[in-house]
Amino acid sequence: MYNKIILSGITILMALIKLSAQTAEIKKYNLYKNKYDSLVKLPSSFHRDTLKLMCLDSIIETPPMVNKGKLYYDEYKEIAYRINWKKGIARYKMYYGNSSIFDKKPVESVKVLLEAERELEKLRDYPSQIYTLMRLSMALTHKTDSLSALSYIDKAILVAKKIKSKKWILYTLNYKGNTLIFRERLDLAIPIFEEIDKFKDIDNRTKIFNDLNLGMCYLNSNKEEEGMEFINRTLSEMPKDISDYISLHKQVRYDLIKYFIEKKGNYEKAKRYFEELKSYQFSNTGNSMAEIYGYNQNGYKIYKGLKNHKRALYFMEQSSIYKDSLNAESIKNGQEGIKAQLALQYQTEKLQKTELEKLKTESKNQNQLWWFFFLMSTVGLIITIYVIRTNKKLKKRNEELLGKNAEISQALLKGQTIERQRVALDLHDNLGSTLSALWLSIDTIDKSKMNTEEKAIHQNLRENLEKAYNDVRLLSHNLLPEEFEKLGLLPTLQGFFRKMNKNSAIKFDLKIDEDFGRIENKIEFELYSICLELVNNIVKHSKASEAKITLSRTEKEIYLIISDNGIGTFKNDSDGKGMKNVKARVESLNGVWEVKRNENMGVVNEIFISF
């Protein structure tokens, strides 16, 4: 899996760096070996054998990389069993089981280590017990891929915590974490390294490797932000002038470059660590041709991904140069190596030629694509400017038309107002005067010479003339009351219904919202005319005793409701001219007129106008 690839670089470097620490162990081995060789020459005695056993214990305890030979194990066993030193016997089994792991005898090593662990636990030699448990875990790890080996590591951790040894606690936890990384169980490894991170006063080297392990685990568990925080902080704090750490600096950056290229496809971030790598890559002359070749290969991949074909081409050419040097270096490894390298070189050169051609083609296509986008952008810009200018012209034209429509509406309203004033004046001055003269003439007739029937006819004629005269006066006034022009719709309606209540048998109830206010002159004029028509219809046809007029508004709508308690036989589709006028006026205001009628329960006129 990819996680394992990313983490393996650091794991290998950890092993390499530990070699420098093992140099001291080798010196220790040589020291005790010389002491042992001198003791062998002495006469046999209990004291000599005890000293030999101590030297053998130190010799065998040194790292497995030192070839100690079967002789040391056999003599250690012989002395320990002869003097019946139980701890020595248990430690011999520990050492023998450990060596069996490297001798590829996993079954035998597990058997012997299990015996050693039980005996050391009884003897309360806890450090040796912990070491044995760790080796037992290693033997099982080599034998099987199951997680059963972890149970022994967990027991080792418990023992280390029991004796409160920080050294062994850190050792066992770190061992478990790396085992889980090897098993690709990063979800279980992270809590282990987090526990180590909480320790205070740990040595700098342990801290560095733990932070890098934790950062890489986070990174490969899709927790990029947390992982990069640990890694970047560790890289900034890690010594930059010590050869071991320089190698670690380089390896971590190579792993990060590989992670961001292959797993994330984030070439910008890969470029950042590639540029940092340069200072370490060429900080000394100890870089192999393979390293330099790998460096240039990374540069080629990054700049190819960034579509910077010029830089990608440069790093490919550099790779080719160092590839040739690598080929020359590989000749020293024998004829088979030469054949393999030549085959690889042939394939690489073939691939490089293909890549070069591809890069050149991509570069050419990129230039063509750039010109295409430039031309398309220019055309798009021209079209956009044309559309914007056309829209501005249309908007200006629409505003002019709206202004002219408003002027026409005002002129129409003004014309209607003038015409109403003229008709009202003609009615009042001409017809009104005529009716007044007829009424006065009839009053001058001598009624004393009339019989009863003639007197009745005279009185009826007089009353009809008086009514006609009053109707003409009211009609001339209602066509356009004087207060309408001065005060607007609301005071005019209030005055109109006061007069209606005086002159009509029907009781009119007018309700207007207090915050109704003034509206456009045209709307006020049309509403007044609608009210006149509908009230006139109530007076003539409804046979009602009561009528209600309600006028209200919101920010965008006006509501006019006129209802009565009459016979309810009026139909809004009547051929009456007055009702057609109401319909036309409502439509001119973009309104809706609804009529609800119920027999013997009156009529309700609902008018809704949006403005």
Secondary structure as the mmCIF struct_conf table of DSSP 4:
data_model
#
loop_
_struct_conf.conf_type_id
_struct_conf.id
_struct_conf.beg_label_comp_id
_struct_conf.beg_label_asym_id
_struct_conf.beg_label_seq_id
_struct_conf.end_label_comp_id
_struct_conf.end_label_asym_id
_struct_conf.end_label_seq_id
HELX_RH_AL_P HELX_RH_AL_P1 TYR A 2 VAL A 40
TURN_TY1_P TURN_TY1_P1 LYS A 41 LYS A 41
BEND BEND1 LEU A 42 LEU A 42
HELX_LH_PP_P HELX_LH_PP_P1 PRO A 43 SER A 44
HELX_RH_AL_P HELX_RH_AL_P2 PHE A 46 GLU A 61
BEND BEND2 THR A 62 THR A 62
TURN_TY1_P TURN_TY1_P2 PRO A 64 MET A 65
BEND BEND3 VAL A 66 VAL A 66
HELX_RH_AL_P HELX_RH_AL_P3 GLY A 69 ARG A 82
TURN_TY1_P TURN_TY1_P3 ILE A 83 ASN A 84
HELX_RH_AL_P HELX_RH_AL_P4 LYS A 86 PHE A 102
TURN_TY1_P TURN_TY1_P4 ASP A 103 LYS A 104
HELX_RH_AL_P HELX_RH_AL_P5 PRO A 106 LEU A 123
TURN_TY1_P TURN_TY1_P5 ARG A 124 ARG A 124
HELX_RH_AL_P HELX_RH_AL_P6 TYR A 126 LYS A 143
BEND BEND4 ASP A 145 SER A 146
TURN_TY1_P TURN_TY1_P6 LEU A 147 SER A 148
HELX_RH_AL_P HELX_RH_AL_P7 ALA A 149 LYS A 162
TURN_TY1_P TURN_TY1_P7 ILE A 163 LYS A 164
HELX_RH_AL_P HELX_RH_AL_P8 LYS A 166 PHE A 182
TURN_TY1_P TURN_TY1_P8 ARG A 183 GLU A 184
HELX_RH_AL_P HELX_RH_AL_P9 LEU A 186 ASP A 197
TURN_TY1_P TURN_TY1_P9 LYS A 198 LYS A 198
BEND BEND5 LYS A 200 ASP A 201
HELX_RH_AL_P HELX_RH_AL_P10 ASN A 204 LEU A 219
TURN_TY1_P TURN_TY1_P10 ASN A 220 ASN A 222
HELX_RH_AL_P HELX_RH_AL_P11 GLU A 224 GLU A 237
BEND BEND6 MET A 238 MET A 238
BEND BEND7 LYS A 240 ILE A 242
HELX_RH_AL_P HELX_RH_AL_P12 SER A 243 LYS A 258
HELX_RH_PI_P HELX_RH_PI_P1 TYR A 259 LYS A 264
HELX_RH_AL_P HELX_RH_AL_P13 TYR A 267 GLN A 281
TURN_TY1_P TURN_TY1_P11 PHE A 282 PHE A 282
BEND BEND8 SER A 283 THR A 285
HELX_RH_AL_P HELX_RH_AL_P14 MET A 289 GLY A 305
TURN_TY1_P TURN_TY1_P12 LEU A 306 LYS A 307
HELX_RH_AL_P HELX_RH_AL_P15 HIS A 309 SER A 330
HELX_RH_3T_P HELX_RH_3T_P1 ILE A 331 ASN A 333
HELX_RH_AL_P HELX_RH_AL_P16 GLN A 335 ASP A 426
HELX_RH_PI_P HELX_RH_PI_P2 LEU A 427 LEU A 431
HELX_RH_AL_P HELX_RH_AL_P17 GLY A 432 ASP A 443
TURN_TY1_P TURN_TY1_P13 THR A 444 THR A 444
BEND BEND9 ILE A 445 ILE A 445
HELX_RH_3T_P HELX_RH_3T_P2 LYS A 447 LYS A 449
BEND BEND10 MET A 450 MET A 450
HELX_RH_AL_P HELX_RH_AL_P18 THR A 452 LEU A 479
BEND BEND11 LEU A 480 LEU A 480
HELX_RH_AL_P HELX_RH_AL_P19 GLU A 482 LEU A 487
HELX_RH_AL_P HELX_RH_AL_P20 LEU A 489 ASN A 503
BEND BEND12 ALA A 505 ILE A 506
STRN STRN1 LYS A 507 ILE A 512
TURN_TY1_P TURN_TY1_P14 GLU A 514 ASP A 515
HELX_RH_AL_P HELX_RH_AL_P21 ASN A 521 ASN A 537
HELX_RH_PI_P HELX_RH_PI_P3 ILE A 538 SER A 542
BEND BEND13 SER A 545 SER A 545
STRN STRN2 GLU A 546 ARG A 553
BEND BEND14 GLU A 555 LYS A 556
STRN STRN3 GLU A 557 ASP A 564
BEND BEND15 GLY A 566 GLY A 566
TURN_TY1_P TURN_TY1_P15 ASN A 572 ASP A 573
HELX_RH_AL_P HELX_RH_AL_P22 LYS A 577 SER A 588
TURN_TY1_P TURN_TY1_P16 LEU A 589 ASN A 590
STRN STRN4 GLY A 591 ASN A 598
TURN_TY1_P TURN_TY1_P17 GLU A 599 MET A 601
STRN STRN5 GLY A 602 SER A 610
#
